[in-house]
Amino acid sequence: MRDLTNPRWIKLKGFLFLLMGVLAASLLMLDQPTLKAGLLLALSVWCFCRFYYFAFYVIEHYVDPSYRFSGLWDFFGYVMRQSPRGTKPTPGRERASATKADRPEA
């Protein structure tokens, strides 16, 4: 399958995901209209969003700057190929800003 490159189709795809998410959440809340169900649904959405951020931004910027992911299947394949100890950072691509503990005393 080819990559989607047309900006109009990319935007449409994004809005369709939004529509499907709102529809699914609405149907769940209509089926179980309780505070507990609403809070669990909100927590689930938040956790999946954080995982997505981790899978694409955190791994690329802090763990392995040389790797670029094209989707979740690609990310899972990357994780399965890693050694038990993890990856070594690419030379010259270390994090630019040091934390206070990393800075020498003046």
Backbone as XML, in Angstrom:
<?xml version="1.0"?>
<chain id="A" units="angstrom">
  <residue number="1" name="MET">
    <atom name="N" x="0.845" y="-1.178" z="0.000"/>
    <atom name="CA" x="0.000" y="0.000" z="0.000"/>
    <atom name="C" x="0.892" y="1.243" z="0.000"/>
  </residue>
  <residue number="2" name="ARG">
    <atom name="N" x="0.547" y="2.212" z="-0.818"/>
    <atom name="CA" x="1.329" y="3.449" z="-0.906"/>
    <atom name="C" x="1.031" y="4.350" z="0.287"/>
  </residue>
  <residue number="3" name="ASP">
    <atom name="N" x="1.995" y="5.239" z="0.578"/>
    <atom name="CA" x="1.785" y="6.242" z="1.620"/>
    <atom name="C" x="0.799" y="7.286" z="1.128"/>
  </residue>
  <residue number="4" name="LEU">
    <atom name="N" x="0.015" y="7.793" z="2.050"/>
    <atom name="CA" x="-0.932" y="8.857" z="1.753"/>
    <atom name="C" x="-0.164" y="10.171" z="1.742"/>
  </residue>
  <residue number="5" name="THR">
    <atom name="N" x="-0.191" y="10.892" z="0.621"/>
    <atom name="CA" x="0.600" y="12.121" z="0.509"/>
    <atom name="C" x="-0.234" y="13.363" z="0.218"/>
  </residue>
  <residue number="6" name="ASN">
    <atom name="N" x="-1.452" y="13.199" z="-0.250"/>
    <atom name="CA" x="-2.301" y="14.336" z="-0.582"/>
    <atom name="C" x="-2.810" y="14.989" z="0.711"/>
  </residue>
  <residue number="7" name="PRO">
    <atom name="N" x="-2.500" y="16.282" z="0.938"/>
    <atom name="CA" x="-2.907" y="16.941" z="2.188"/>
    <atom name="C" x="-4.409" y="16.896" z="2.448"/>
  </residue>
  <residue number="8" name="ARG">
    <atom name="N" x="-5.219" y="16.975" z="1.409"/>
    <atom name="CA" x="-6.679" y="16.930" z="1.600"/>
    <atom name="C" x="-7.117" y="15.574" z="2.139"/>
  </residue>
  <residue number="9" name="TRP">
    <atom name="N" x="-6.548" y="14.488" z="1.599"/>
    <atom name="CA" x="-6.897" y="13.148" z="2.059"/>
    <atom name="C" x="-6.360" y="12.890" z="3.464"/>
  </residue>
  <residue number="10" name="ILE">
    <atom name="N" x="-5.193" y="13.428" z="3.762"/>
    <atom name="CA" x="-4.625" y="13.278" z="5.104"/>
    <atom name="C" x="-5.529" y="13.945" z="6.136"/>
  </residue>
  <residue number="11" name="LYS">
    <atom name="N" x="-5.992" y="15.167" z="5.813"/>
    <atom name="CA" x="-6.901" y="15.876" z="6.728"/>
    <atom name="C" x="-8.218" y="15.125" z="6.878"/>
  </residue>
  <residue number="12" name="LEU">
    <atom name="N" x="-8.755" y="14.628" z="5.767"/>
    <atom name="CA" x="-10.001" y="13.865" z="5.823"/>
    <atom name="C" x="-9.837" y="12.625" z="6.698"/>
  </residue>
  <residue number="13" name="LYS">
    <atom name="N" x="-8.716" y="11.943" z="6.535"/>
    <atom name="CA" x="-8.442" y="10.753" z="7.352"/>
    <atom name="C" x="-8.401" y="11.122" z="8.832"/>
  </residue>
  <residue number="14" name="GLY">
    <atom name="N" x="-7.755" y="12.217" z="9.174"/>
    <atom name="CA" x="-7.692" y="12.663" z="10.569"/>
    <atom name="C" x="-9.068" y="12.967" z="11.133"/>
  </residue>
  <residue number="15" name="PHE">
    <atom name="N" x="-9.897" y="13.676" z="10.356"/>
    <atom name="CA" x="-11.242" y="13.993" z="10.829"/>
    <atom name="C" x="-12.122" y="12.752" z="10.925"/>
  </residue>
  <residue number="16" name="LEU">
    <atom name="N" x="-11.900" y="11.764" z="10.050"/>
    <atom name="CA" x="-12.647" y="10.513" z="10.160"/>
    <atom name="C" x="-12.283" y="9.762" z="11.441"/>
  </residue>
  <residue number="17" name="PHE">
    <atom name="N" x="-11.014" y="9.787" z="11.809"/>
    <atom name="CA" x="-10.608" y="9.183" z="13.091"/>
    <atom name="C" x="-11.286" y="9.904" z="14.248"/>
  </residue>
  <residue number="18" name="LEU">
    <atom name="N" x="-11.317" y="11.221" z="14.192"/>
    <atom name="CA" x="-11.983" y="11.996" z="15.238"/>
    <atom name="C" x="-13.469" y="11.640" z="15.304"/>
  </residue>
  <residue number="19" name="LEU">
    <atom name="N" x="-14.123" y="11.572" z="14.154"/>
    <atom name="CA" x="-15.547" y="11.234" z="14.100"/>
    <atom name="C" x="-15.799" y="9.833" z="14.663"/>
  </residue>
  <residue number="20" name="MET">
    <atom name="N" x="-14.974" y="8.872" z="14.277"/>
    <atom name="CA" x="-15.142" y="7.509" z="14.786"/>
    <atom name="C" x="-14.935" y="7.451" z="16.293"/>
  </residue>
  <residue number="21" name="GLY">
    <atom name="N" x="-13.954" y="8.191" z="16.806"/>
    <atom name="CA" x="-13.711" y="8.222" z="18.245"/>
    <atom name="C" x="-14.875" y="8.826" z="19.010"/>
  </residue>
  <residue number="22" name="VAL">
    <atom name="N" x="-15.400" y="9.940" z="18.507"/>
    <atom name="CA" x="-16.550" y="10.583" z="19.163"/>
    <atom name="C" x="-17.768" y="9.662" z="19.106"/>
  </residue>
  <residue number="23" name="LEU">
    <atom name="N" x="-17.987" y="9.016" z="17.968"/>
    <atom name="CA" x="-19.122" y="8.100" z="17.822"/>
    <atom name="C" x="-18.985" y="6.911" z="18.777"/>
  </residue>
  <residue number="24" name="ALA">
    <atom name="N" x="-17.790" y="6.308" z="18.839"/>
    <atom name="CA" x="-17.576" y="5.162" z="19.735"/>
    <atom name="C" x="-17.766" y="5.566" z="21.197"/>
  </residue>
  <residue number="25" name="ALA">
    <atom name="N" x="-17.202" y="6.710" z="21.596"/>
    <atom name="CA" x="-17.351" y="7.176" z="22.975"/>
    <atom name="C" x="-18.815" y="7.477" z="23.286"/>
  </residue>
  <residue number="26" name="SER">
    <atom name="N" x="-19.520" y="8.073" z="22.342"/>
    <atom name="CA" x="-20.943" y="8.383" z="22.549"/>
    <atom name="C" x="-21.755" y="7.104" z="22.728"/>
  </residue>
  <residue number="27" name="LEU">
    <atom name="N" x="-21.497" y="6.111" z="21.890"/>
    <atom name="CA" x="-22.226" y="4.841" z="22.000"/>
    <atom name="C" x="-21.931" y="4.144" z="23.329"/>
  </residue>
  <residue number="28" name="LEU">
    <atom name="N" x="-20.669" y="4.197" z="23.763"/>
    <atom name="CA" x="-20.327" y="3.609" z="25.068"/>
    <atom name="C" x="-21.054" y="4.311" z="26.201"/>
  </residue>
  <residue number="29" name="MET">
    <atom name="N" x="-21.097" y="5.634" z="26.151"/>
    <atom name="CA" x="-21.756" y="6.385" z="27.221"/>
    <atom name="C" x="-23.282" y="6.218" z="27.174"/>
  </residue>
  <residue number="30" name="LEU">
    <atom name="N" x="-23.845" y="6.024" z="25.993"/>
    <atom name="CA" x="-25.287" y="5.761" z="25.901"/>
    <atom name="C" x="-25.618" y="4.375" z="26.464"/>
  </residue>
  <residue number="31" name="ASP">
    <atom name="N" x="-24.699" y="3.436" z="26.275"/>
    <atom name="CA" x="-24.897" y="2.084" z="26.774"/>
    <atom name="C" x="-24.700" y="1.999" z="28.291"/>
  </residue>
  <residue number="32" name="GLN">
    <atom name="N" x="-23.712" y="2.720" z="28.804"/>
    <atom name="CA" x="-23.389" y="2.713" z="30.237"/>
    <atom name="C" x="-23.244" y="4.160" z="30.727"/>
  </residue>
  <residue number="33" name="PRO">
    <atom name="N" x="-24.336" y="4.861" z="30.945"/>
    <atom name="CA" x="-24.247" y="6.289" z="31.310"/>
    <atom name="C" x="-23.949" y="6.509" z="32.797"/>
  </residue>
  <residue number="34" name="THR">
    <atom name="N" x="-22.763" y="6.083" z="33.215"/>
    <atom name="CA" x="-22.375" y="6.254" z="34.618"/>
    <atom name="C" x="-21.093" y="7.079" z="34.687"/>
  </residue>
  <residue number="35" name="LEU">
    <atom name="N" x="-20.876" y="7.677" z="35.837"/>
    <atom name="CA" x="-19.648" y="8.440" z="36.053"/>
    <atom name="C" x="-18.422" y="7.532" z="35.945"/>
  </residue>
  <residue number="36" name="LYS">
    <atom name="N" x="-18.539" y="6.347" z="36.484"/>
    <atom name="CA" x="-17.430" y="5.385" z="36.441"/>
    <atom name="C" x="-17.050" y="5.067" z="34.991"/>
  </residue>
  <residue number="37" name="ALA">
    <atom name="N" x="-18.047" y="4.783" z="34.157"/>
    <atom name="CA" x="-17.779" y="4.466" z="32.752"/>
    <atom name="C" x="-17.152" y="5.666" z="32.042"/>
  </residue>
  <residue number="38" name="GLY">
    <atom name="N" x="-17.637" y="6.869" z="32.329"/>
    <atom name="CA" x="-17.079" y="8.069" z="31.711"/>
    <atom name="C" x="-15.631" y="8.314" z="32.110"/>
  </residue>
  <residue number="39" name="LEU">
    <atom name="N" x="-15.350" y="8.133" z="33.403"/>
    <atom name="CA" x="-13.970" y="8.325" z="33.873"/>
    <atom name="C" x="-13.035" y="7.263" z="33.313"/>
  </residue>
  <residue number="40" name="LEU">
    <atom name="N" x="-13.487" y="6.020" z="33.260"/>
    <atom name="CA" x="-12.648" y="4.963" z="32.691"/>
    <atom name="C" x="-12.412" y="5.181" z="31.195"/>
  </residue>
  <residue number="41" name="LEU">
    <atom name="N" x="-13.422" y="5.653" z="30.499"/>
    <atom name="CA" x="-13.262" y="5.963" z="29.075"/>
    <atom name="C" x="-12.255" y="7.100" z="28.883"/>
  </residue>
  <residue number="42" name="ALA">
    <atom name="N" x="-12.383" y="8.150" z="29.683"/>
    <atom name="CA" x="-11.445" y="9.279" z="29.585"/>
    <atom name="C" x="-10.024" y="8.841" z="29.916"/>
  </residue>
  <residue number="43" name="LEU">
    <atom name="N" x="-9.858" y="8.014" z="30.939"/>
    <atom name="CA" x="-8.535" y="7.515" z="31.313"/>
    <atom name="C" x="-7.940" y="6.653" z="30.204"/>
  </residue>
  <residue number="44" name="SER">
    <atom name="N" x="-8.774" y="5.817" z="29.595"/>
    <atom name="CA" x="-8.325" y="4.961" z="28.510"/>
    <atom name="C" x="-7.844" y="5.791" z="27.314"/>
  </residue>
  <residue number="45" name="VAL">
    <atom name="N" x="-8.623" y="6.795" z="26.928"/>
    <atom name="CA" x="-8.238" y="7.659" z="25.810"/>
    <atom name="C" x="-6.928" y="8.370" z="26.124"/>
  </residue>
  <residue number="46" name="TRP">
    <atom name="N" x="-6.814" y="8.922" z="27.339"/>
    <atom name="CA" x="-5.599" y="9.634" z="27.735"/>
    <atom name="C" x="-4.388" y="8.703" z="27.692"/>
  </residue>
  <residue number="47" name="CYS">
    <atom name="N" x="-4.528" y="7.481" z="28.213"/>
    <atom name="CA" x="-3.404" y="6.530" z="28.228"/>
    <atom name="C" x="-2.986" y="6.128" z="26.818"/>
  </residue>
  <residue number="48" name="PHE">
    <atom name="N" x="-3.938" y="5.898" z="25.937"/>
    <atom name="CA" x="-3.584" y="5.555" z="24.560"/>
    <atom name="C" x="-2.887" y="6.720" z="23.857"/>
  </residue>
  <residue number="49" name="CYS">
    <atom name="N" x="-3.320" y="7.933" z="24.131"/>
    <atom name="CA" x="-2.647" y="9.105" z="23.555"/>
    <atom name="C" x="-1.219" y="9.218" z="24.065"/>
  </residue>
  <residue number="50" name="ARG">
    <atom name="N" x="-1.005" y="8.978" z="25.340"/>
    <atom name="CA" x="0.341" y="9.031" z="25.910"/>
    <atom name="C" x="1.223" y="7.921" z="25.333"/>
  </residue>
  <residue number="51" name="PHE">
    <atom name="N" x="0.662" y="6.738" z="25.113"/>
    <atom name="CA" x="1.435" y="5.656" z="24.512"/>
    <atom name="C" x="1.847" y="6.030" z="23.086"/>
  </residue>
  <residue number="52" name="TYR">
    <atom name="N" x="0.936" y="6.608" z="22.347"/>
    <atom name="CA" x="1.236" y="7.020" z="20.977"/>
    <atom name="C" x="2.369" y="8.056" z="20.972"/>
  </residue>
  <residue number="53" name="TYR">
    <atom name="N" x="2.295" y="9.011" z="21.887"/>
    <atom name="CA" x="3.356" y="10.016" z="22.037"/>
    <atom name="C" x="4.679" y="9.334" z="22.368"/>
  </residue>
  <residue number="54" name="PHE">
    <atom name="N" x="4.645" y="8.381" z="23.285"/>
    <atom name="CA" x="5.847" y="7.629" z="23.655"/>
    <atom name="C" x="6.415" y="6.889" z="22.450"/>
  </residue>
  <residue number="55" name="ALA">
    <atom name="N" x="5.542" y="6.206" z="21.726"/>
    <atom name="CA" x="5.989" y="5.368" z="20.612"/>
    <atom name="C" x="6.662" y="6.174" z="19.506"/>
  </residue>
  <residue number="56" name="PHE">
    <atom name="N" x="6.228" y="7.403" z="19.295"/>
    <atom name="CA" x="6.783" y="8.158" z="18.177"/>
    <atom name="C" x="7.716" y="9.289" z="18.593"/>
  </residue>
  <residue number="57" name="TYR">
    <atom name="N" x="7.360" y="10.069" z="19.577"/>
    <atom name="CA" x="8.186" y="11.216" z="19.935"/>
    <atom name="C" x="9.308" y="10.841" z="20.905"/>
  </residue>
  <residue number="58" name="VAL">
    <atom name="N" x="8.983" y="10.183" z="21.983"/>
    <atom name="CA" x="9.979" y="9.889" z="23.011"/>
    <atom name="C" x="11.063" y="8.953" z="22.489"/>
  </residue>
  <residue number="59" name="ILE">
    <atom name="N" x="10.669" y="7.877" z="21.826"/>
    <atom name="CA" x="11.657" y="6.939" z="21.299"/>
    <atom name="C" x="12.572" y="7.644" z="20.307"/>
  </residue>
  <residue number="60" name="GLU">
    <atom name="N" x="12.008" y="8.412" z="19.391"/>
    <atom name="CA" x="12.802" y="9.072" z="18.358"/>
    <atom name="C" x="13.719" y="10.154" z="18.922"/>
  </residue>
  <residue number="61" name="HIS">
    <atom name="N" x="13.258" y="10.917" z="19.908"/>
    <atom name="CA" x="14.040" y="12.050" z="20.392"/>
    <atom name="C" x="14.942" y="11.732" z="21.578"/>
  </residue>
  <residue number="62" name="TYR">
    <atom name="N" x="14.633" y="10.714" z="22.368"/>
    <atom name="CA" x="15.412" y="10.457" z="23.576"/>
    <atom name="C" x="16.056" y="9.082" z="23.641"/>
  </residue>
  <residue number="63" name="VAL">
    <atom name="N" x="15.534" y="8.100" z="22.926"/>
    <atom name="CA" x="16.068" y="6.744" z="23.018"/>
    <atom name="C" x="16.941" y="6.408" z="21.816"/>
  </residue>
  <residue number="64" name="ASP">
    <atom name="N" x="16.423" y="6.608" z="20.612"/>
    <atom name="CA" x="17.152" y="6.248" z="19.397"/>
    <atom name="C" x="16.861" y="7.273" z="18.302"/>
  </residue>
  <residue number="65" name="PRO">
    <atom name="N" x="17.615" y="8.386" z="18.286"/>
    <atom name="CA" x="17.357" y="9.464" z="17.318"/>
    <atom name="C" x="17.521" y="9.049" z="15.857"/>
  </residue>
  <residue number="66" name="SER">
    <atom name="N" x="18.190" y="7.928" z="15.597"/>
    <atom name="CA" x="18.417" y="7.515" z="14.216"/>
    <atom name="C" x="17.225" y="6.768" z="13.624"/>
  </residue>
  <residue number="67" name="TYR">
    <atom name="N" x="16.266" y="6.395" z="14.447"/>
    <atom name="CA" x="15.164" y="5.583" z="13.951"/>
    <atom name="C" x="13.921" y="6.423" z="13.708"/>
  </residue>
  <residue number="68" name="ARG">
    <atom name="N" x="13.241" y="6.170" z="12.596"/>
    <atom name="CA" x="12.001" y="6.853" z="12.254"/>
    <atom name="C" x="10.916" y="5.798" z="12.085"/>
  </residue>
  <residue number="69" name="PHE">
    <atom name="N" x="9.788" y="6.012" z="12.726"/>
    <atom name="CA" x="8.699" y="5.053" z="12.665"/>
    <atom name="C" x="7.668" y="5.503" z="11.651"/>
  </residue>
  <residue number="70" name="SER">
    <atom name="N" x="7.074" y="4.537" z="10.959"/>
    <atom name="CA" x="6.029" y="4.875" z="9.994"/>
    <atom name="C" x="4.654" y="4.419" z="10.462"/>
  </residue>
  <residue number="71" name="GLY">
    <atom name="N" x="4.582" y="3.779" z="11.583"/>
    <atom name="CA" x="3.297" y="3.329" z="12.113"/>
    <atom name="C" x="3.508" y="2.463" z="13.333"/>
  </residue>
  <residue number="72" name="LEU">
    <atom name="N" x="2.409" y="2.085" z="13.970"/>
    <atom name="CA" x="2.526" y="1.277" z="15.183"/>
    <atom name="C" x="3.098" y="-0.106" z="14.915"/>
  </residue>
  <residue number="73" name="TRP">
    <atom name="N" x="2.786" y="-0.719" z="13.765"/>
    <atom name="CA" x="3.374" y="-2.020" z="13.448"/>
    <atom name="C" x="4.893" y="-1.890" z="13.340"/>
  </residue>
  <residue number="74" name="ASP">
    <atom name="N" x="5.356" y="-0.835" z="12.721"/>
    <atom name="CA" x="6.786" y="-0.576" z="12.603"/>
    <atom name="C" x="7.407" y="-0.398" z="13.988"/>
  </residue>
  <residue number="75" name="PHE">
    <atom name="N" x="6.725" y="0.315" z="14.874"/>
    <atom name="CA" x="7.209" y="0.507" z="16.240"/>
    <atom name="C" x="7.304" y="-0.824" z="16.980"/>
  </residue>
  <residue number="76" name="PHE">
    <atom name="N" x="6.273" y="-1.663" z="16.883"/>
    <atom name="CA" x="6.304" y="-2.957" z="17.569"/>
    <atom name="C" x="7.419" y="-3.845" z="17.025"/>
  </residue>
  <residue number="77" name="GLY">
    <atom name="N" x="7.658" y="-3.797" z="15.715"/>
    <atom name="CA" x="8.779" y="-4.534" z="15.137"/>
    <atom name="C" x="10.110" y="-4.028" z="15.671"/>
  </residue>
  <residue number="78" name="TYR">
    <atom name="N" x="10.248" y="-2.728" z="15.814"/>
    <atom name="CA" x="11.457" y="-2.122" z="16.373"/>
    <atom name="C" x="11.686" y="-2.609" z="17.801"/>
  </residue>
  <residue number="79" name="VAL">
    <atom name="N" x="10.631" y="-2.613" z="18.613"/>
    <atom name="CA" x="10.740" y="-3.048" z="20.006"/>
    <atom name="C" x="11.143" y="-4.513" z="20.071"/>
  </residue>
  <residue number="80" name="MET">
    <atom name="N" x="10.585" y="-5.340" z="19.208"/>
    <atom name="CA" x="10.895" y="-6.773" z="19.218"/>
    <atom name="C" x="12.340" y="-7.053" z="18.784"/>
  </residue>
  <residue number="81" name="ARG">
    <atom name="N" x="12.918" y="-6.186" z="17.964"/>
    <atom name="CA" x="14.292" y="-6.380" z="17.483"/>
    <atom name="C" x="15.344" y="-5.870" z="18.460"/>
  </residue>
  <residue number="82" name="GLN">
    <atom name="N" x="14.971" y="-5.136" z="19.488"/>
    <atom name="CA" x="15.927" y="-4.541" z="20.409"/>
    <atom name="C" x="16.533" y="-5.588" z="21.336"/>
  </residue>
  <residue number="83" name="SER">
    <atom name="N" x="17.784" y="-5.341" z="21.741"/>
    <atom name="CA" x="18.435" y="-6.224" z="22.694"/>
    <atom name="C" x="17.801" y="-6.029" z="24.068"/>
  </residue>
  <residue number="84" name="PRO">
    <atom name="N" x="17.955" y="-6.989" z="24.970"/>
    <atom name="CA" x="17.361" y="-6.855" z="26.305"/>
    <atom name="C" x="17.825" y="-5.616" z="27.064"/>
  </residue>
  <residue number="85" name="ARG">
    <atom name="N" x="19.021" y="-5.139" z="26.803"/>
    <atom name="CA" x="19.547" y="-3.959" z="27.496"/>
    <atom name="C" x="19.092" y="-2.657" z="26.863"/>
  </residue>
  <residue number="86" name="GLY">
    <atom name="N" x="18.470" y="-2.712" z="25.694"/>
    <atom name="CA" x="18.053" y="-1.482" z="25.017"/>
    <atom name="C" x="19.066" y="-1.072" z="23.973"/>
  </residue>
  <residue number="87" name="THR">
    <atom name="N" x="18.922" y="0.130" z="23.466"/>
    <atom name="CA" x="19.802" y="0.612" z="22.414"/>
    <atom name="C" x="20.775" y="1.628" z="22.973"/>
  </residue>
  <residue number="88" name="LYS">
    <atom name="N" x="21.879" y="1.761" z="22.279"/>
    <atom name="CA" x="22.851" y="2.784" z="22.630"/>
    <atom name="C" x="22.517" y="4.034" z="21.833"/>
  </residue>
  <residue number="89" name="PRO">
    <atom name="N" x="22.650" y="5.233" z="22.427"/>
    <atom name="CA" x="22.370" y="6.453" z="21.674"/>
    <atom name="C" x="23.331" y="6.621" z="20.505"/>
  </residue>
  <residue number="90" name="THR">
    <atom name="N" x="22.848" y="7.209" z="19.449"/>
    <atom name="CA" x="23.676" y="7.490" z="18.287"/>
    <atom name="C" x="24.697" y="8.564" z="18.648"/>
  </residue>
  <residue number="91" name="PRO">
    <atom name="N" x="25.999" y="8.360" z="18.356"/>
    <atom name="CA" x="27.011" y="9.369" z="18.704"/>
    <atom name="C" x="26.690" y="10.713" z="18.070"/>
  </residue>
  <residue number="92" name="GLY">
    <atom name="N" x="26.874" y="11.774" z="18.849"/>
    <atom name="CA" x="26.654" y="13.120" z="18.367"/>
    <atom name="C" x="25.208" y="13.569" z="18.425"/>
  </residue>
  <residue number="93" name="ARG">
    <atom name="N" x="24.306" y="12.709" z="18.848"/>
    <atom name="CA" x="22.891" y="13.060" z="18.889"/>
    <atom name="C" x="22.354" y="12.993" z="20.316"/>
  </residue>
  <residue number="94" name="GLU">
    <atom name="N" x="23.252" y="13.166" z="21.307"/>
    <atom name="CA" x="22.804" y="13.147" z="22.690"/>
    <atom name="C" x="21.883" y="14.325" z="22.932"/>
  </residue>
  <residue number="95" name="ARG">
    <atom name="N" x="21.157" y="14.242" z="24.003"/>
    <atom name="CA" x="20.220" y="15.309" z="24.358"/>
    <atom name="C" x="20.988" y="16.604" z="24.565"/>
  </residue>
  <residue number="96" name="ALA">
    <atom name="N" x="20.521" y="17.670" z="23.946"/>
    <atom name="CA" x="21.238" y="18.942" z="23.939"/>
    <atom name="C" x="21.257" y="19.615" z="25.305"/>
  </residue>
  <residue number="97" name="SER">
    <atom name="N" x="20.176" y="19.560" z="26.041"/>
    <atom name="CA" x="20.136" y="20.267" z="27.316"/>
    <atom name="C" x="20.389" y="19.312" z="28.467"/>
  </residue>
  <residue number="98" name="ALA">
    <atom name="N" x="21.378" y="19.629" z="29.251"/>
    <atom name="CA" x="21.693" y="18.824" z="30.423"/>
    <atom name="C" x="20.817" y="19.254" z="31.583"/>
  </residue>
  <residue number="99" name="THR">
    <atom name="N" x="20.539" y="18.300" z="32.455"/>
    <atom name="CA" x="19.762" y="18.646" z="33.636"/>
    <atom name="C" x="20.668" y="19.341" z="34.636"/>
  </residue>
  <residue number="100" name="LYS">
    <atom name="N" x="20.104" y="19.937" z="35.684"/>
    <atom name="CA" x="20.871" y="20.658" z="36.685"/>
    <atom name="C" x="21.912" y="19.736" z="37.333"/>
  </residue>
  <residue number="101" name="ALA">
    <atom name="N" x="21.534" y="18.483" z="37.555"/>
    <atom name="CA" x="22.460" y="17.536" z="38.186"/>
    <atom name="C" x="23.632" y="17.217" z="37.268"/>
  </residue>
  <residue number="102" name="ASP">
    <atom name="N" x="23.454" y="17.328" z="35.955"/>
    <atom name="CA" x="24.514" y="17.021" z="34.991"/>
    <atom name="C" x="25.497" y="18.179" z="34.809"/>
  </residue>
  <residue number="103" name="ARG">
    <atom name="N" x="25.102" y="19.383" z="35.173"/>
    <atom name="CA" x="25.960" y="20.553" z="34.957"/>
    <atom name="C" x="27.007" y="20.662" z="36.059"/>
  </residue>
  <residue number="104" name="PRO">
    <atom name="N" x="28.248" y="21.029" z="35.698"/>
    <atom name="CA" x="29.277" y="21.200" z="36.724"/>
    <atom name="C" x="29.006" y="22.456" z="37.561"/>
  </residue>
  <residue number="105" name="GLU">
    <atom name="N" x="29.421" y="22.399" z="38.794"/>
    <atom name="CA" x="29.262" y="23.563" z="39.687"/>
    <atom name="C" x="30.132" y="24.690" z="39.199"/>
  </residue>
  <residue number="106" name="ALA">
    <atom name="N" x="29.657" y="25.928" z="39.283"/>
    <atom name="CA" x="30.420" y="27.094" z="38.819"/>
    <atom name="C" x="31.237" y="27.694" z="39.933"/>
  </residue>
</chain>
